[in-house]
Amino acid sequence: MDKYIYDNKYGLWYELQGDYYIPCLILPAEKEQPIGLWGQRHLRYLKEYRRNTYTTLLISGKLNTYLADIDKQAQERMERLTAQMKRAQGITEQLKAENALEWVQRINNIQACAKEIVEKEIIFA
């Protein structure tokens, strides 16, 4: 038996593995992009709750690009929300100089609120 055979009907190569011919399938090449914290959280969400979407993106070779885009969107949204909330609550560098402890508490609160919003709107949507 030949190690490799070509099927004209489907246009696929098959490789002999034991007693069976298995199709030689290769995923399309995808540009590697770094994925940050938000992208990793969304990946975990897709694997656990949106299995079909995850599989479709993986097979099409668009998963890495998609996750990098989600990461970028989430980071930009987080920064924008944080800045807006700081302005709305009147948190300034002057407060930081006068009362550092209160400034840290308020900034941590704002970041926690912004994180919840980003997770609800982008990561777990």
C-alpha positions, -999 to +999 in steps of 0.1 A: +000+000+000+012+035-008+021+058+021+003+087+004-026+088-020-045+116-038-082+117-041-093+136-073-129+137-062-122+158-031-088+172-040-072+159-008-040+139+000-043+110+024-016+094+045-015+058+056-017+055+094-018+019+104-046+003+083-064+036+076-059+066+053-062+098+072-066+132+053-036+155+054-052+187+067-032+218+075-046+249+092-041+281+072-011+302+083-020+330+107+000+360+117+010+356+154+000+386+175+005+390+212-027+384+232-029+402+265-050+396+296-083+405+281-078+383+251-068+354+273-100+359+294-121+359+263-104+328+250-112+310+282-148+322+279-150+309+243-136+275+253-161+271+281-193+287+269-191+293+232-175+261+219-188+264+184-175+299+179-141+289+193-139+259+169-150+279+139-124+306+146-097+280+153-104+260+121-106+291+099-072+304+112-087+336+126-086+329+163-053+347+171-063+378+151-098+378+167-084+376+202-058+403+196-086+426+184-108+418+214-078+425+237-072+459+220-109+469+222-111+459+259-079+478+268-091+510+250-125+507+266-110+503+300-087+533+296-116+554+283-139+544+311-113+550+338-106+585+325-143+594+323-150+582+358-119+601+372-132+633+356-168+627+368-157+620+404-132+649+404-101+628+411-070+649+403-033+649+409-040+675+436-060+649+456-031+625+451-007+650+466-030+659+495-044+626+505-027+596+488-046+570+506-080+583+496-068+587+460-057+551+459-090+539+473-110+559+448-088+548+418-091+512+428-128+516+430-130+531+396-108+504+381-129+477+396-161+493+382-145+498+348-133+461+348-168+449+355-182+470+326-155+458+301-161+422+311-198+425+307-197+444+274-168+428+256-153+398+273-184+378+283-207+390+254 
